Amino acid sequence: MEEMELLSFQMISSVGTARSLYLEAIQQARLGCFEEAENLIKEGDANYLEGHLVHVKLLQQEATGQLDSINVLQVHALDLLMSAETLGILANEIIAVYKKMNFEGN
């Protein structure tokens, strides 16, 4: 397998895990388990960072001429990276709303 494919799969795995953790964090917050939700966000952020670092590596390779084309696998990896970033931002906001609702409800 080529290095670009391996990097793409690594990015897909990392940010896919981050997305799942962000969704699980929202579900935990809905149940009122805010500490667990925060832990899942932190874990998701760590996985997202791994994927982001792979993305930076791909950008560096493109800038130095080592990457001359983009394939569907790379596009998929970038799509997941962007959706994980968006979901992470939204998860934090949704958790904040659940916290506020929980506080005001007591």
C-alpha positions as CSV (number, residue, x, y, z in Angstrom):
1,M,0.0,0.0,0.0
2,E,1.3,3.5,-0.9
3,E,2.2,6.0,1.8
4,M,-0.6,8.3,0.7
5,E,-3.2,5.5,1.1
6,L,-1.8,4.7,4.6
7,L,-2.0,8.3,5.6
8,S,-5.5,8.6,4.3
9,F,-6.6,5.5,6.2
10,Q,-4.9,6.8,9.3
11,M,-6.8,10.1,9.0
12,I,-10.1,8.4,8.4
13,S,-9.6,6.2,11.4
14,S,-8.6,9.0,13.7
15,V,-11.3,11.5,12.8
16,G,-13.9,8.8,12.5
17,T,-13.2,7.9,16.1
18,A,-13.4,11.5,17.0
19,R,-16.8,11.9,15.4
20,S,-18.1,8.9,17.3
21,L,-16.7,10.2,20.6
22,Y,-18.3,13.6,20.0
23,L,-21.7,12.0,19.3
24,E,-21.3,9.8,22.4
25,A,-20.5,12.9,24.5
26,I,-23.7,14.6,23.4
27,Q,-25.7,11.5,24.3
28,Q,-24.0,11.4,27.8
29,A,-24.8,15.1,28.3
30,R,-28.4,14.5,27.4
31,L,-28.5,11.9,30.2
32,G,-26.9,14.4,32.6
33,C,-23.6,12.6,32.7
34,F,-21.5,15.8,32.2
35,E,-18.2,14.5,33.5
36,E,-18.4,11.5,31.1
37,A,-19.3,13.9,28.3
38,E,-16.3,16.1,29.0
39,N,-14.0,13.1,29.1
40,L,-15.4,11.9,25.8
41,I,-14.9,15.4,24.3
42,K,-11.2,15.3,25.4
43,E,-10.7,11.9,24.0
44,G,-12.4,13.0,20.7
45,D,-10.2,16.1,20.6
46,A,-7.1,13.9,20.9
47,N,-8.2,11.6,18.1
48,Y,-9.1,14.7,16.0
49,L,-5.6,16.1,16.6
50,E,-4.1,12.8,15.3
51,G,-6.1,13.1,12.1
52,H,-5.3,16.8,11.8
53,L,-1.5,16.1,12.1
54,V,-1.8,13.6,9.2
55,H,-3.6,16.3,7.2
56,V,-0.7,18.7,7.9
57,K,1.7,16.1,6.7
58,L,-0.2,15.7,3.5
59,L,-0.2,19.5,3.0
60,Q,3.6,19.6,3.6
61,Q,4.1,16.9,1.0
62,E,1.9,18.7,-1.5
63,A,3.9,21.9,-0.9
64,T,7.2,20.2,-1.5
65,G,5.9,18.5,-4.7
66,Q,5.8,15.0,-3.2
67,L,2.0,14.8,-3.7
68,D,1.0,15.4,-7.3
69,S,-2.6,14.3,-7.3
70,I,-5.6,13.7,-5.0
71,N,-7.7,10.6,-5.1
72,V,-11.1,9.7,-3.8
73,L,-9.7,8.2,-0.6
74,Q,-8.0,11.5,0.2
75,V,-11.1,13.5,-0.5
76,H,-13.1,11.1,1.8
77,A,-10.5,11.6,4.5
78,L,-10.7,15.4,4.2
79,D,-14.5,15.3,4.2
80,L,-14.4,13.3,7.5
81,L,-11.9,15.7,8.9
82,M,-14.1,18.7,8.2
83,S,-17.2,17.0,9.5
84,A,-15.4,15.9,12.7
85,E,-14.3,19.4,13.3
86,T,-17.8,20.8,12.9
87,L,-19.3,18.0,15.1
88,G,-16.7,18.8,17.8
89,I,-17.7,22.4,17.8
90,L,-21.4,21.6,17.9
91,A,-20.9,18.9,20.6
92,N,-19.3,21.5,22.9
93,E,-22.2,23.9,22.3
94,I,-24.9,21.2,22.8
95,I,-23.3,20.1,26.0
96,A,-23.2,23.6,27.3
97,V,-27.0,23.9,26.5
98,Y,-27.7,20.6,28.3
99,K,-25.7,21.9,31.3
100,K,-27.6,25.1,31.4
101,M,-31.0,23.3,31.1
102,N,-29.9,20.9,33.9
103,F,-28.9,23.8,36.1
104,E,-32.0,25.8,35.5
105,G,-34.2,22.7,35.9
106,N,-33.0,22.0,39.5
